[in-house]
Amino acid sequence: MTRVISIDPERPDPGTIARAAEILRAGGLVAFPTETVYGLGADGLNPKALERLFAAKGRPPTDPVILHIADLETLPRLAREIPPPVWTLAQRFWPGPLTLVLPKQPAVPDLATAGLPTVAVRMPAHPVALALIRAAGTPIAAPSANRFGHVSPTTARHVLEDLESRIDLILDAGPTAIGVESTVLDLTRPVPTILRPGGLPREALEAVLGPVAVFDRAVAGPAPSPGMSPKHYAPRTELVVLLGPKERLRPHLREIARHYVQQGHRVGLLIAEEDRAAVADLPVEVAILGSEADLAGIARRLYPALRELDQRGLDLILAREFGAEGLGLAIRDRLIRAAGGRVIRIEEPS
């Protein structure tokens, strides 16, 4: 039976943190909140603990984990080379939703890095996460606290739904603030490259670094970053995503939904507040993500809404993108991967 303990997100109880840290030092598994999603924590330098983490999630060894630290002094223990941009980025964005991929130290277990010579590291911006890392005295490996490939958890209840009896403890500090995972930036390439868009927009990185590339292909084998597999963050219900110019998405969304309803399918829609009127007369289940002008709110609502629709016994979920600016890039990435690449592209009229 997995124990769940409520904890203050701003002033975590030292005794509770100490008990959770003791579990981690003993090779156990503790789910805890970060500012992005809930992570499933294990001692990142303990191969046996990592094996247990991968088994609990059903995670393949080709998918690496991110090692979480609480201070910059720990970084040289994990990274063999630390190029100058790291310190600039750390000063600007850590703690925060930015993960850096760097050449790894030999002490980092191969299971944490998919056997590759790089390691992914970040410093989370959540008082509970930072207190736990400090108390454990070791970098904490913390992929999302859910079964591998499923919709990521943004509440302790989501963690329990996926991992009850598979882990030792869940620290419940309420819902997470950002709602999508960290941005993963590879600094081992000639041009800094985003391997996974996330909670830190590309534009913020380019303001510091200059041009930043985006790796937008799926990786079938060992990957330098989590979240690069063709299908990830996925509900059990089939998901189809509409991509295209904003002004053309709404009428096509309605027509495609109407088509599937006429075929006898139970359809759910993952849409913006502005789309509501266009589908109001259709017999569909609707989850509203918020206004299309509020990308932070849409990102925060994305995973809970996917989980809600997934529990309604639907045949199909239709979702729409929100562009590629700011957090829109991360939202698009999550939707396309959650759909396993099942997309309908709405082109501009010629």
Helices and strands as residue ranges (DSSP letters): E 3-6, H 14-25, E 30-33, E 38-43, H 47-57, E 66-68, G 72-74, H 75-78, H 84-93, E 98-103, G 110-113, E 118-122, H 127-136, E 140-141, H 156-163, E 169-172, E 183-186, E 193-196, H 202-209, E 213-214, E 239-243, H 246-262, E 267-271, G 273-279, E 285-288, H 295-310, E 316-320, H 328-338, E 343-345
